[in-house]
Amino acid sequence: MSEQPIPVSSGVSGASELDPEIAARLKRDDQGLVAAVIQQHDTSEVLMLGWMDDEALHRTLTTGRVTFWSRSRQEYWRKGDTSGHVQWVRSVALDCDGDALLVRVDQVGAACHTGTRTCFDGRQLPAVVGHADATTEGAL
């Protein structure tokens, strides 16, 4: 099921009620967005990646539900409003560079719009597996 947008009050370039101290720590891309990695709080399972502007982050921090900015639709959307697959916020952290968020959630149902538990289920790419005991010679 696809998620439906929630009402737009400002958009990426508009005003937000985000705490100015938090806003000052963010390093946004050229569209005013920060990547938000969504992780299941009790299993550490990575569920999905979404994008947030200042207003989406403000809504996430103040409502207990995860809100994203849809780059394709140019609208806010709150996970679970139409599907029932709600993401309940457990914690939000900013990375050391200020350009990514880690949002730990209690995910109800599927996180992916395709119906899978995560957006990464069944989408593995072929990769050489590295080993910690391998030498670094020849690795470069």
N, C-alpha and C positions, 0 to 999 in steps of 0.2 A: 504494500500500500504506500502511496506517496503521501508525504506530509503536506499539510496545508499551511500557508503562511499566517502568522498572527498580524494584527494591525501594525502598520508602519507609522512611527511617530517622527523619525528623523532620517534614517538611512546612513550610509557610510560617511557622508560628508556633513551630516547635520550635528546638532547639539546633543549632548548626553548628560545624564546626571551621575556618571561615573566619578567616583572620588578622584579629585585632581592629583593626589599623591600616587594613586594607582595608575592613572592615565599617563603621568610623567615617566613612569617606569617602562611603559610599553614601547617596543620598536615595531611599528607597523610596516606592512609592505606598501607599495606605491598606490594600492587601492584602499589603504587605511585599515587593513585587516591583520589579524594575528591568528596563526594556526592553533587549533585547540584539539589536543589528543584526548580522546574519551576512553577511560579505563574503568573496568569493573572493580569496585573498591575492595572486595574480599578475595578475588582470585588473581588480580593484576592482569587479567585478560584485556588486551587492547581491542576495543570495540569498533572505533571509527575515528576519522579525522573530520573536523568541521572548521568553519571560519567564523571569527567574531570581530565585530567592530566594537567601539567603546560602549555603545548602547546595548548590544547583545551581551557583552560581559557584565554590564551593570544589571541587566535583567537576570542573568544567571546567578550573580552574587546575591541578589536581593529577593528572589522568588522561590528558590529551592528547586527550580526546574531549569534544564539547559535550553538556552536560546541561541540560535545561530543566525548568521547573515548568509543568505543564499546568493552566491555569485551569479548563478544563471538567471534567477528570477528577480534579483535585486530587491529582495524582501526578507524580513525576519521570518523565521519559523521556529516553533517550539516543538521539540521532539515529543511525539506521542499524542498531539492534539487530535489527530484523526485516526491513527492506527491503534492507540492505546498502549504503544510501546514506549512508555515514559522513561525518562532519565531523571532520577532523583539525585540532586547534588549531595555529595558527601564531603568533598573538599575541592578547592581550586588552588593551584600553585603556578607561579610564574617561573620560567627557567632563568638561568643565570644571565643570559643575554637580553631578556625581555622580549624575545620574539616568538615565544611559544608558551602555551598554557597546557597544564595537565589537569584535566577535570576528572576526578574520581567520582563515580556514580553508582547508584543501585539501579541497574537496567532491568526494566520489566519487558519481557519478550525479546523480540529480535531488535538488534541495533541497526541493521542494514535495511535499506528500502527494498532490497530484493527478497527479504524474508529470512535471511540467514542470521545467526546469532551475532556474528561480527562482519564487518565489511571486508575482512581478509580471509574468511572461510573458503577453502577450495580454490584459492587464487595464488598458490605458491608459484614462484619462479625458480627455474633451475639455477642453482648456485653452488660453487665449490665451498665445502665446509672447512673452515679454518680450525686450527687447534692451538691451544695456549702453549703447548710444549714445542711447537714448531719454531725453527730459527727464523729470524727476520731477513737473513740473507736471501736474496733472490725474490723477496716479496715486493721490492720496489721496481 
